[in-house]
């Protein structure tokens, strides 16, 4: 069946000579006007210095930070001294910065977070030593504390999951925060090999430090052979949803439960890339089969719109096990989704429906 001649003529008149940035729908035009020049060109995604989500780069002095005009600071945390087996997530921040095909528009949440928020990539945490884990944690806490003290929300890219303990100490210093934690592992284990500072125990540490409220914490996607290590999650009152339960519950029910548990209080979102099945994210130190799909993760994250986020992280991307760069791509997409959620957080963007 041929197209209606009058309709074809209408389309030719409207779109025949227009360039890719000329949008007539106001919802799309507000994004295109920020991306395209009047001549119809836009920055090539493979050019320039790579930053997280192509956010503006803002070098910030480690001792005299000026973050006064930002709402969100994206910071790299290239440290993996806390891993139990395969290292390499210290290269995670660099890998995520090189992913160029993310955003700028989130069509589900209807936002362009790099443009809707005052956000910048402020570089990496400056570490005094590449060898000393506890010292590195002090450096992370200092950097994140500076960000929080400036009234800015930190969005961190690791690095192994031990980095979230010092981050939570900074974010939860004045009052314990709730947490939505998406992971294959609860990470509430005790001391191993003479230390409690490792990527299997950050959330036990954060609770015991008074920075994390276990009653307002939900852990989603848990699976694998380490279940016997996670007694603290149950004893402290955390809610645990195993990967095996997800199909039966359905993502909408999990979203509803997560929102009910964290309520309207300040909430941190921590995403471990190994929550994804290794079919989607092989580039990580502790892969566990039977995990979430990328589509499930996107549905879950987008359903958290309106949660009062005060910070977040993406951790455990280890690019040397990631021959296709799929893991880094998934990690960058999750980073984009968390930043998109921050547009609607009452504590950050405050943009209502």
N, C-alpha and C positions, 0 to 999 in steps of 0.2 A: 504494500500500500504506500503510495507516494505521500510525501509530506504536503500539508496544505500550503498552497502557494502564498497565501496572505501571511501565514505564520512564518514561512521561510523568509519572506521579504521583511517582516518585522524583526526577525533575528539578525538578518544582514544589516539592517539599518542601525540596530542597537550595538551589535558586537563585531561587525565586519572589519572595522578599522580600529577598534579599541585594543589596547595592550593588556597584558595579564594583570596589571595592577588596577585597572579601571573596574570597580565593582559598583553595582547599583543598589544592592541590598545594604542598608546602613550597618547591619551587624557585621558583614564582611568588610565593608569599606573602612571601618574604623581601624581594622588590622592592616589592610593593604596600604592605607595612607602612611602608616608608620614604616613599612617595609620597602615600598617602591618609590623611586624618584618620579618626578612629574613626567620624565621622558620614558618611563616604563622599565627602568633597570633596577636591579637589586644586587646586593653584595653576594658574590659567589660563595657558596658554603665551604669551599675548599681553600679559600684565600684568607690571608691575615693570620694573626696569632690566635691559636685556639683557646677558648675559654669554656667554662661550664655553660652549656645551653646558649652559647654565643652571647652571654651576658657581658656588659661592659667590664673591662678590667680595671680594677682600682688597687694599685699598690698601696698598702697601708703599713705604716711604721709599726713595728712590733712593740715599741715602748711608748709611743705617743700616737695612739690611733685616733683618727678623725672619721667617725662613721655617722656623724650627726644627721646627714641627709638621706640615710638608707633605711629601708624597712627590713630587708633581708640581706644577709651577707653569706655568700656561698664560699666555703673554705675547704681546701684539700687537707687531708690528714694522712700523708704517706708513711704509715708506720705499721709494721706487722710483726713486732717482737712478741706478740701474745698468742701466736698460733700453736696448735698442738701437733700439726702434721705438715701439710704442704704450705710453704710460705709463698709470697709473691704479691699479696694484696697491697703492698707498699706502692706498687705500680698502678693501682686502681685509679687514683685521681688523674694521672696523665692519660690513661686509656679513655676515661669518660670525657675528658676535654677534647679528644680528637674525634669524637662522634659528632658529625655535623648535620645530620638530617633529623633533628628533633625540634618540634615547634615551628614557628612561634605561636601558632593558634591551637588551642585545645577545643575541638569542636563539640565535645560532650559537655564540658563545663562552661563553654562560651567565654573564654578569656584568653588573653595573650600575656602570660604572667611576667615575662621580662619587660613588657611595656606597661602593664597595669600596676606593677609594683616598682618602687625604687630599689633596685637590686643590683648587686655587682659581685663579680668573682674577685675576692680579695687575696687570692694566692693561697699558699700553703702555711700551715702551722710551722713556725721556725723551731726546729729541734736543736737542743744543745748537744745531743749525742745520738748517734745512730745505733748504739749498742745497749743503752740502759732503759729498760721498760718503764720502771717507776718514774724516772726522770722525764721520760717522754709524756707520761700521763700528767705530770705536773705542768709541762709545757702546753698540753692541750687544754687543761683546765684554765690556765692563765689566759690563753688566747680567747677561749669561748666566754670566759668571765668578762673580758674587756668588751666583747660584742654585746653581751646581755646588759652590761652596765650602761651601754650607750642606747639602750632601748631598742635594739635591733635583734631580729630573730636569726639564729644560726642554722644554716643548712649545710651539713658536713658530708664529705665524701671520703670514705676510708679506702685502704686501711682495714685492719682486722676489727672484730666486734668489741675488743677490749676498749677501744676508743670511746665507746658510748658511756662508760662509767664516769670518766672525768667530765665529759660533756654534760651528763645529768647532774653531776655535783655543781656545775656552774648554773645550769638552767633551773635546777631545783633548790638553789641555795636559800631562797627566802621562804619557800613553801614547797612541799613535795608535789610533783606533777604526776598526772596519769600517763599511761602509755599504750599505744597500739603498736604491737611488736609482731612483725611478719617474718617468719624464720622457719627453718627446719628443726632448730634446736631451741630449747628454753633459755639456755645460757644462764642458769642459776646454780651452777655447780660450785663446789667448795674449792679449797686449795689443792693444787696438784703440784707435785715435785717441789714443794716448799714455798709456793707462792699462790696467792689468791688473785693476782693480777694477770688474767689471761682471757682469751676470747670465749671461754666456756663459763664465765662467772660474772659478767659485768652487772647483771640485774640483781643478783643476790647482794653484791657490794653496794649498789645504789640504794636498795631498800634499807640495808643496815646503816647506811650513812644518812638516812632520813631524807634523801632526795627524790625517791620514787615511792608512790603510794600503791601498794600491791592490790588493794581493793579496787583501784581504778586502772588496773592493768589487764590487758587481754593479749594472749599470745596465740597466733594463728598460723597453721601450716605445720605444726610440730609432728615429727616422725623419726624413724630410724632406731638404731640399737642403743641409743644413749638415754632412753627414757628413765632408767634407774637412777640417773644422776640428777633428775629434776624434782626431787622431793620438795625442795624449798618453794617452788612455784605453788604447789598445792597447800603446803603448810602456812604460807604467808597470805593466802587468799587470792592469788592470781587466777584468772580464768584462762584455761588452756583448751584450744580447739585443735584437735589432731587433723592431719591431712586426710586421714581415712574418714573423717566425719563430714568433710566439706560437700561431697556429692549429695549425701542425704539431707543435710541442712539447707544447702543452696546458698549462694552468695548473698542474696537480699536478706536472708535471716541472719547471716553473720554480720552484715553491715548494721542491721538494727540492734543486734546484741552489743556490738562494739560501741555504738553511739550511746546505748543505755548505760554501759559500764563506765565510760569516761565522763558522761554527762556534759555539762557546760564549763567544767573547770579546765585549767591549763593542761594541755596534753602534748606529749612528745610522740613522734612517729619514727620508729626505727625499722629499717628494711634491710634484711640480710639477703643477698642475691641467691643464697642457697635455698631460700624458700621456694624458688622455681625448680622444677624438675630439671635434671641435668640435660635432658633433650633440648631444653631452651637455654640453659645457662651452665655449660660444662666448665667454664673458667672460674672456678672457685676452689678453695682449699679443702672443704668438707662436703662434697656433693652427696646428696641422699636421693635415691630413686623414689618415685611415687609422689612427686611434688606438684605444686601449682603450675598451671599454664600461664602464659603471658596474658591471655585474654581474661582469665579469672582474676589475676592481679590487677589489671586495669579496671575491671568492673568493681572490684573491692575498693580500690583507692578512690575512684571517682564517686563512689557512694558515700564517702566520708566528708563530702562537701558540707561546710558549716561547723565542723568540729573546731574547737578553740585551740588550734595548733600554736605552740610557742617555739618549735624547733623540730628538726628532723635529720635523718641521715640515711645514706645508702652505703653499705659496707660489703667487704669480702669479695670484691671483683679482683680476680687474679689472672691478668690477661695472658700470661704465658701458657695457660692451659686452654686458651680460647682461640683456636686456629681460625675461626670464621669471624671473629669479633662480635658474635651474637650476644655474648654475655655483657660486654661493655655497652652494646646497643640497648639491651634490656635495662641495664643499670641507669643509663642516661635517660631513657624514657620514664623510668620510675622517678628519677630526680625531677624531671619536668612535671610529672603528675603531683608530686609533693609541693613543688613551688606553685602549681596551679591551685592546690587546696589552700595555700597560704593567702591567696587573693581573697578568699572568703572567710578567713579566720578572724573572729572579732578582735583578737589581740594584735593582728598584723594589718591585713588589708581592710577588713570590715565591710567588704562589698556584699550586700545582701542579694537575695534572689531578684 
